[in-house]
Amino acid sequence: MAQVTLTFDNGPDPQATPLVLDCLARHDVKSTFFVLGQKVSTPAGLELARRASGEGHWIGNHTWSHAGRLGEGTREAALQEFERTEQALSWVVDQRVPLFRPRGGAGRLGKGLLHPAVVERLTQGGYTCVLWNSVPGDFRDPDGWMDRALADCRTREWSLVVLHDIPNGAMLHLDSFLRKLLDEGHQLTQEFPPDCTPIVRGEILQPLDGFL
């Protein structure tokens, strides 16, 4: 049985995130929200992130501004993107492990994804770094992403899907997507596939040269 892990990036958003949370609750699916620090630092964003956490979803750091790939900037800028978001997430204290996802840029991996200074911070702080293997493009194709996501999930033993709780209408299709996955017998899990987690609880488990 193929496994599927759902994650949501770039929120919280007052329009999209409540819809996502309601839909996940209807299907009893747990996921991870990789939030932007500048959004979760607002009263509305904080309320939504706390709601997600209270409903059993994990919360992860997805940089402060999502402005660029960490490895393509200075050490100071990379650490600021990470640390400012950590401050905004200081209330996340009962999660089993702190989570971080770097900005890829349309799903890109490769060189420049990570900065050595942030890697050092992840290892020292016991973080798990969560990447991906399915980016169906809901952020640019609000109506066509579901077919690509389903195709990915049908061809892998374990898909880690990146969706976005942003107000472009894409998440109006989330219910249909979940129904199709469940009807086809996919197992929805909150865990992450090992090949998408190069750092786990602060331990580097995969070579990082290709990301630095």
KETOR-736814 format. One record per atom (N, C-alpha, C): x, y, z. Coordinates in steps of 0.001 Angstrom, whole numbers, plus 524288, in hexadecimal, padded with zeros to 5 digits. Example, Ala and Ser with C-alpha at 12.3 -4.5 7.8 and 13.67 -1.06 7.14 Angstrom:
BEGIN
833867E9C681E78/8300C7EE6C81E78/833907F31C81E78/832327F73681BA8/835667FBDC81BE4/832648001E81EBE/
//
This chain:
BEGIN
8034D7FB5280000/800008000080000/8036F804DF80000/802B4808547FC40/805D580D167FBEF/80475810D180062/80870813578026E/807B38172C80697/8081381CB18045C/805368203B806D1/80534825B680530/805808291C80A16/8092482CCF80A03/8099F830BB80E1E/808518360280BCD/804A4838C180E28/8032683DF880C4F/805BE8422580FA7/807EE8461280D11/80A0B84A9A80FC9/8080D84F8680D19/807DB853B98101C/805C7858AA80E29/809A885D0580F60/80B3685FDD80B4B/80F23863F680BCA/80CCD8696180B1E/80FA286D4180D3A/80EE3872D880C1A/80A4F8755F80EE1/807AD872AC81269/8038B875088157D/805C3876F481AA4/80237877F981E5B/7FC828775F81E16/7F9F987BED81B2D/7F56187AD081912/7F26E87EB78163A/7ECC687EA881819/7EA818833481940/7E52D8836481B64/7E10A8810E817D8/7E1F188118812AD/7DE2287ED080F18/7DF03878F680E4E/7E3D88777B80D49/7E4EA8721780BAE/7E5A486E4D81030/7E84586FFA81452/7E99E86C4581872/7E4DD86A1081B41/7E0E086D3081C96/7DC4786AD381F11/7D9AB866B881B9C/7D96F867B781685/7D728863EA812E9/7DA4285ECE81304/7DF7585F4C812F9/7E2D185AA681325/7E203857AE81834/7E1FA85A7481C8B/7E15B857D9821A1/7DC0F8551D82205/7D801857A18202F/7D2D2855318204F/7D2BE8503781D02/7D52A8507181872/7D53E84BF4814F0/7D863847768174F/7DCE78489D81972/7E0188448681BE5/7DD28842078206E/7DA518453082367/7D7608431A827D4/7D30E83F7082609/7D072840C9821BB/7CC4883D6581FC4/7CE548380481E53/7D31B837DD81C66/7D557832E181AB2/7D8F28307581ECD/7D94E832F68234C/7DCA68310D82788/7E24483042825A6/7E44F83422822E2/7E99E83405820C7/7ECF6837FB823C5/7F1918365882568/7F547839D2827F7/7F9AA83B238242B/7FB728400082469/7FF6A841CA820BD/80350845438239F/806A6847E28208D/80A5484BAA822B6/809B9850C881FC7/8099B85512822AA/8096185A448206C/80EB585CD982120/8115585DCD81CC1/8164A8609D81CDD/815158665D81BFB/8155C8696082025/8134E86EB282034/81799872B681F3A/815F88773581D52/8197C87BA381CC3/8195187EE2821C1/81DDD88042823AF/81E268832D8288C/81B3C8884A8285D/81B8688B1582402/818EE89028823B9/8130588FA4823CB/810FA88B1682252/80B5388A418227E/8099588854827E2/80C99884D182A2E/80AFD882B782F3F/80BF2886A0833A4/80EC488AD383278/80FAB88ED083673/80B33892BF836CE/807738926983337/802D2895C083388/7FEC68932A8371A/7FB3F8962183974/7F749893BF83CD4/7F40888F9B83A0B/7F259890BA83546/7EF2988CEF8326B/7F2468881483109/7F718888D882F5B/7FA5E8846882E01/7FBA388111832BA/7FCC18838C8370D/7FDE9880A883BD4/7F93587D6D83D88/7F49A87FB283D3F/7EFDD87CE083EC0/7EF1E8780283B61/7F0128788483649/7EF6D87410832C1/7F38B86FE3833B6/7F85A871878349B/7FC7C86DBE835AD/7FB6B86AD383AC9/7F99386DA483EA5/7F83B86B1D8439A/7F3A48675E842E1/7EFF6868D883FA3/7EB968654E83E96/7ED8E8604E83C05/7F0E8860EB83818/7F30085C5783565/7F5DB858C783934/7F90F85B0B83C81/7FBEE857F184059/7F8328554284421/7F44085826845D4/7F078855EC84978/7ED53851768472C/7ECE085156841F3/7E9F384D2C83F59/7ED738489D83DBD/7F24D848C383F94/7F5BB8444583ED0/7F9728449D83A3E/7F9888491083799/7FD29849B983347/8026384BBB8355E/8069A84A768329C/80BB884C618341F/80CB88519F83193/80FE6854D583432/8113A85A0583255/8171F85A3A83160/818A485C1E82CC6/81E2685C7B82B7B/81FAD861E582991/824998631882A18/826F0868008285E/827F1867B98227A/825DC86B8E81F8B/826B186BC6819E7/829138710481851/82C5C8731381BB7/82EFD8782481B39/82B4287CA381C73/82D838812381D27/82A7F885BA81E9F/82771887FF81A00/82A24888D181598/827C388BB981157/82724888B880C45/8298F8840680BE4/8294A880FA8070C/82B968840C8027D/82F8F88743803A6/8318C88AEE7FFB8/83577888797FC02/8382D884747FDA6/83C1F8821C7FA3C/83E4187D247FC97/8417387A667F983/843D9875A27FB69/8483A877007FF3B/8485A8743E80398/84BDA875AE807D2/8518F875BD80625/8531E871E7802FE/858938717380189/85A60875777FD9D/856C98788A7FB8B/8582A87C787F7A8/858D1881E07FA14/8583D8822C7FF47/858DE8871E801FE/85D57886E4805DD/85DC488AE58090C/861F288B2C80CE3/860A7887D7811AA/8649D886D3814C6/863E2883FB819AA/8600C886E681D2F/860B988BFC81D98/85D5988F25820F1/857AE88EE081F2F/856CF88F4B81A15/8517888F368180E/84EF5889E3818E6/851E6885BC8180C/84FCA88076818BD/84E4587F8381E6D/8519D8810C821FF/8506E8803F82783/84BD18839B8293E/84B718884382714/8470388BA782879/841DD8893D826B4/841CA88719821F2/83D128848782002/83B6E88015823A1/83F3A87D4482597/83E17878D48290A/83C9B87AAA82E89/83FD487DF6830CE/83F2B87F5083654/83A4E8829983755/8390C88623833D5/8345988959834B1/82F75885F0834C1/82F6E881EC8317A/82AEA87E6B8316B/82AD387B1983653/82F618796D83817/82F898766A83CF5/82D588799A8417E/82E8287E8E841A1/82C61881E7845BE/8266D8822C8455F/824778827784098/81ECB882AA83FD9/81C2C87D8384142/81F468794084158/81D3387412842A3/81ED9872408480D/8206E875DE84B5D/822578746285093/81E2C871B7853DF/819458725885261/814F786FEC85544/8145986A1B853FE/816E38683884FE3/8167E862AE84E67/81A3D85F98851E5/8183C85DB78563F/81B9F85B3185A1D/81A4D8556D85B03/815C3853A285935/8143484E4685A56/8148D84AB985593/8174D84C8285185/818068496384CCA/81CD1845F484D8E/81CA88413484B9D/820CB83D7984CE6/8261883EFA84AB0/8262B841EA84663/82B208438E84412/82A32848988410D/82DDC84C5B8414C/82D4B8511883E23/82E4D84FE483862/82B5185278834FB/82B758515482F66/82CFC8562F82C4A/82FDB8553D8280A/83168859828249D/83121857BC81EF5/82F2285B2F81BAC/82F2485A4581602/8314F85F2A81351/8357485EA481041/837888632580D65/8341686487808BC/834C086942806CF/8320686AD48020D/834E6868937FD5E/83203865CB7FA0E/8345F863AD7F55E/833D2867557F0C4/82F138693E7EFF3/82DE886C657EB60/82BC4868EB7E71B/826998684E7E700/823F6864E57E32F/825D585F457E392/8272E85DAF7E851/82893858387E92E/82E2C856C67E805/8318B85AA07E701/836FB859717E5CA/839E9857767EA91/83D258538C7E9C9/840C3851C77EDC9/84630853B17EC1E/84A33850AC7ECE5/84F4F851FE7EAC8/8523E8562D7EDBE/85672858057EB42/85A0185BCD7EDA5/85727860C87EF4A/858BC862B87F3DB/856828678C7F5D0/851A8866E87F915/84FCF8621D7F995/84B0D861447FCA3/84BF28628780265/850738610B8046A/851B8861D0809E9/8569E8652780A79/85712867B980EDC/85BC286AAD81028/85E99867D781496/863BF8676981457/86695864AB81880/86558866A981DFA/8646F86BB881E82/8633E86DDD823AA/85E0C86BD2825B6/85A4686B2782243/855328690E823E5/855A88633A824FE/858B786071821E9/859A285ADE82306/85BF185A3B8287A/85FA385D89829D3/861EF85D5682F0F/85DC685E428333A/85A59861EB83232/8561C86316835EA/8525885E7883662/8515085BDE83209/84DC88575B8321D/8501A852DA83539/8551C851E78347E/8578D84D8D8374A/8580484EBC83D1A/859578537983E64/859D6854F1843E7/85497854D4846AD/8506C85644843D7/84B47856A78464A/84804851BE845F4/84A1884D92843A6/8472C848B284352/842A0848CD83F88/8431E84BD183B5B/83EE284C698378D/83EBE847E3833AB/83A1D8471083181/83980843CA82CE5/838838475D82841/83B99846AA82426/83B0F849C181F5E/837D1846A481B7E/83370848D3819E0/82F9B84604816A9/82F948484381121/830F18451280D50/830CC846AE807D4/82BDF844818054B/82C258426E80094/82757840F37FDC4/828B583D987F918/824C083AE27F70D/825618381B7F211/820B1838D87EE73/81D0F83C317EFF7/8189683D667EC9D/816F8843127ED6C/817A1846337E950/815FD84BB27E968/8126A84C827E4B4/80D5A84B877E548/809CE84B8D7E0CA/80870850ED7DEAF/80A448551B7E131/8099D85A507DEFA/8046785CDD7DFE7/8020585BD87E46B/7FD0685E537E59E/7FD778643F7E5F4/80227866387E70B/802F386BDA7E791/802A186EAD7E251/8039886BE27DDFF/8036086E5A7D8DC/7FEE686C547D57C/7FCAA867E07D6FB/7F868865817D3F5/7F437863AA7D7CB/7F0F18673D7D998/7ED32865F97DDB5/7E958861B17DC5A/7E85E860D97D756/7E47885CFD7D5C6/7E6CF857F57D3A1/7EBA18580F7D1D4/7EDE1853727CF58/7F1A48504F7D29C/7F2CA8522B7D760/7F6C784FA17DA90/7F54084A297DC49/7F03B8492C7DCFD/7EE95844397DF55/7F01683F8E7DBF3/7EF97840117D6D8/7F0FB83BB67D369/7F6C283A627D3DE/7FA1283E5E7D434/7FFAA83D637D4CB/800E083AE87DA15/7FE4783CBB7DE1B/7FF2B83A847E34B/7FD83834CD7E37E/7F90F8339D7E138/7F73D82E327E120/7FAFE82ABD7DE0D/7FCF982CC47D9B2/800B3829BE7D699/805988288A7D9BB/8077C82C5B7DCAF/80C0982B6D7E007/80AE5827347E413/80675827AA7E69F/80523824027EACE/8045C81E747E8C0/802C981E017E3DD/801E9818D37E18D/806F0816357DFD9/80B26819347DF60/80FFD816FE7DD48/8144E816867E15C/81347817FC7E628/81726817887EA53/81502814467EED2/8188C811BC7F186/816F380EE17F634/815A48129C7FAA4/8182D8173A7FAA6/8172781B047FED5/81809820797FC9C/813E7823737FC28/81427828C27FA16/813BC82CB67FE7B/817338309B7FE51/816CF8350A801E6/8153D839BC7FE92/8104A83B267FEE8/80DF283F087FB70/80E2D8446F7FDEE/810038483B7FAE1/8101084DAC7FC94/80B69850857FA29/807CF852337FD7A/803838559C7FBEA/8042985AD17FEB4/800CC85E847FD92/80168863C97FFAF/7FC2D865E780190/7FBF28676B80689/7F729869D38088A/7F78286FBA8079A/7F6C48710580292/7F6CC8767B800CF/7F19E877897FE00/7EFFB87C7D7FDA8/7EAB287DB87FBBE/7EA4787E1A7F5D1/7EB93879DB7F319/7EB06879EF7ED62/7E6DA876277EB6B/7E403873C27EF09/7DFC3870457ED8D/7E14A86A9C7ECE8/7E6538696C7ED1C/7E80D864057EC3F/7E5E7860407F04A/7E57A862107F523/7E3D985E847F947/7DDFD85D527F92E/7DB2C85FBB7F593/7D5B885E377F4C9/7D55C858AB7F2A1/7D9AA856B57F07E/7D9D1851657EE5A/7DC0584D707F23C/7DD6D84F387F6EB/7DFEB84BAF7FAAD/7DC56847327FC38/7D75E848507FCFF/7D3BF8442A7FE89/7D37E83FE37FA65/7D315841687F57F/7D2F283D8E7F13B/7D80283A727F107/7DC6983D167F1D1/7E17A83A787F1CC/7E1C6836557F60F/7E022837C47FAB5/7E043834087FF11/7DC9682F737FE17/7D8048308F7FC04/7D44B82C557FAF2/7D685828757F6FB/7D91582A717F2F3/7DB5E827097EF06/7DFC3823BC7F15C/7E30E8262C7F47E/7E7478233A7F6F9/7E51C81ECC7FA54/7E1468200C7FD71/7DF1081C1A800F3/7DC1D817E97FDE9/7D9418197E7F9DE/7D666815B27F6B0/7DA24811EB7F3FC/7DECB813D27F298/7E29D810817EFF3/7E5DF80D407F3C0/7E4E780DF07F8C1/7E78980AAD7FC99/7ECB580CAA7FE9D/7EDF18118C7FD84/7F2CD813BD7FF8C/7F2738146980579/7F6D6813BF8080D/7F71C8148580DAD/7F94C819F180EBD/7F62F81D4281138/7F7E88228281281/7FA868227D817D6/7FF4A824678180F/8024F8245181CD9/804A8829A781DE6/805B082AC5822C9/8082F82FB082445/80E2682F3A82441/8101782A7D82413/815C2829A582416/8181D82B3081EDC/81D5082B9781EB7/8201282D3381A02/82343828AB817D1/8236A8280F812A3/826AD823F881055/82C708251081155/82F728211B81299/834F3821EC813EB/83814824BD80FB3/836CF823DC80ABD/839E78265B806A2/838E982C3980638/8350982E308091F/833DC833CB8091B/835B58368680E13/8386E833C78116A/83A3B8361881655/8402283542816EE/8434A8389F81490/848F6837F6814E6/84B32838E981A54/8485183BD281D80/849DE83CB4822F7/8454583B1882664/84634837AC82A18/84218835CC82D93/843E38367683334/840DC839748361B/8421D83A7883BA1/847C283C4583C4F/8497583F83838B5/84EAA841BC83907/8530283E71836CD/851D4839C583513/855CD8364A832F1/8558E8365B82CFF/859FE8376282A8C/85A4783768824DB/85A78831CB822EB/8566B8302A82017/855ED82AC181E58/856FC82A0D81892/8572A82E56815AB/8583482E118100F/85C458323080EAC/85F748315280ABB/8633E8354380916/8607E83A5E807AB/862AD83EBA80983/86055843CA80892/8632D846F98046D/86764844EB80248/86A80847E37FE88/8673D849EB7FA02/8637F846DA7F857/8603F848697F3E3/85C7384CC07F51D/85BEA84E247FA18/85831852277FBAA/85AE3857307FD6E/860098572B7FDEC/862DB85BA080022/8656185EF67FBE3/
//
